[in-house]
Amino acid sequence: MQQRNPRLVRDMTILGGWLFADLLLALTVIFMAAQPAFPKPLPTPTPTATPTPTALVVATATPSILPRLEQQKHRFIVHVDRTAFLNNNQAAVNSVKQQIVNQRFLQGHSAGLIVAFGTATSDCTTEGAYLMAQKVYGLVRQIGRTNSTFKNVIDYDPLCNLNSNVNQVTIDIFLFAQQ
């Protein structure tokens, strides 16, 4: 039986210890390098002296009452030559303007919301019903530049009704409530 050299065993033990220490050191360096950077500390604000007011002024704001819409809509139908209106025929455009502005319920009131329904027989998109409603919205915005009744009106998405008479636009108007 062979005997082990005690010096060789001791050297291997020492070498194993050094390898373990080197491995531990390498892992520590890797873990430290993998850590995110520390955020910079926020600068501390420097205190500034504020002047002491000699007289206390209290301002009270008058609460403004926001306008609200009436809950009842006003519906009417505008008759128009669809082809002429879509081709920007001035007579057709003026006819629609007059039919909108001359509604009795608008006298002395302010319009808040307008909802326009173009008309189609079967397909709202291909028959131009949405385009008709969109053109009515544009026309109402144009009217609002000179007519205070429509100054603050907003419009809804263009909508569509299915009907055999495509030469009409249904309009719903919600007025601002009188205070």
N, C-alpha and C positions, 0 to 999 in steps of 0.2 A: 504494500500500500504506500502510496506516495503521500508525502507530507507537503502541506502548503507552506510556502514561504511566508512567514509572518510579516515581513516587510512589504511584500506585494499586496497582501490583504489590507494592510494599513494604508497603502498608497491608493488602492481602489476605493476605500471608504472615504478618504480625504477627497479624491477626485469626484466621487458621487455627491458629496456635500457641496463642493464648489459648483458642480453642474446644477444642483437644485437651487443654490443661491443665485446663479446667473439666470436661470429660468424664471425665478420669482422676480428678479430685477427687470427682466425684459417684459414680463406680463404687466408689471406696475407701470412701466413707461408707456406701454400700449394703451392701458386703461386711462392713464392721465391724458394722453394725446387724443383719445376718443371723446373726452368730455367736452361739452359745448363751452364756449368762452363765457366768462362771467360778464353780465351786463355792467355797463358803466354806471356808477352811482349818479342819481339825479342831482343836479346842482341845487344847493340850498339857496332859497331865495334870500336876497339881502333885504332886511327890513328898511322900509322907507317911512319917513315921517309924514303923516297926513295932517294938513292944517285943520285946526278946529274952527268950525263955522261960528260966526258971531251971532247970526240969526238963523233960526230954524224955519225953513220954508217947507210946508207940506202941500204937495200938489195932489189934488184928487182928480182922477180921470173920470170923465162922464162915461158910463158904460154905453157902448153903442149896441143898438139892437139890430141883430142881423135880419135881413129880409127873409121872409119865408114864402113858400109857394102856397097858393090855394090848393086844396085837395081835389077840387073839381076841374076836370079838363074842359076845354072848349073845342069842339070838333067841327070842322067844316071841310067841304070838298071844293077844290079848285079845278075848274074845267079848262083844259089847254090842248092845243094841237101838239101832241107828243113829238112828232117829227120836227116841226118848226121850232119847238122849245129846245130840243136837244141840239139843233143846228144853230142856236143862238139868234133866231129870227127876232128882231127887235120888237115887232108887234106882239109876238107870243110872250116874250119876256115882260113887256109892259103890261100885258093882260094879267099875267100871274101876279105881278107887283100890285096892281090895282085891286085884284080880288083879295089879296092878303091884307093890305092896308085898310081897305074899306069895311072890314068886319066891325059890326056895331059894338061887340063886347070889348073891343080894344080901346074905345074912346075913353080917355082919362085914366087909363091903366098902363101898366108896364109889363111887358112879356118877360117871363123868366126862363121858360123851357119850351122848346118846339120839337115836336116829333113828326116827321114826314114819312108817309107811306106811298111809294110809287105803286103803280098797278101793272099787273101782268096777267095773261090768260092762263099760262101754265108754268113757265120758267122765269123766275124773277131776274136771274143773272143775264141770260141771253136776250131777254126782251127789253132790257134797259130800265127796269123798275127801280133798282138801287141807284142808278145814275140819275134818274129823274129826282128822287128824293135828295140826293147829294147836291144837285143843281139848285133845288129849292132852298137848302140850307145856305148855300153861297149867296143866293139872292136875298135872303133875309139878313145876312150879315151886311150886305151892301146897303140894304134899306136902313139898317141900324146906324150907318154913318151920318145920315141926315135926319132920321126920324127917332126921337127920344123914346118912343114906345118900344123899339127894338134895340135900344142902346146896350142893354146888359143881358140880352137873350143868349142862351147857350143851346146847342142842338145835340140831339141824340144820334145814334147810329142810323144810317139809312135803312128803312124797313120796306116791306112789300106786302100788298094785298093781292089776292087772286080774284079777278073780276073780268067780265067780258068787255067792259069799257076801259081800254087802256089810256084814254085821253083824259085822265083825271088823277089828281093827287089828293090824298086825304091828309089833313093836317090837324094835329092836336096841339093846342097851346095852353100852357099852365101860366097863369098870371101871378105876379107878386101880390101878396095879400095887402090890402089897404090897412094902414095903421090908424 
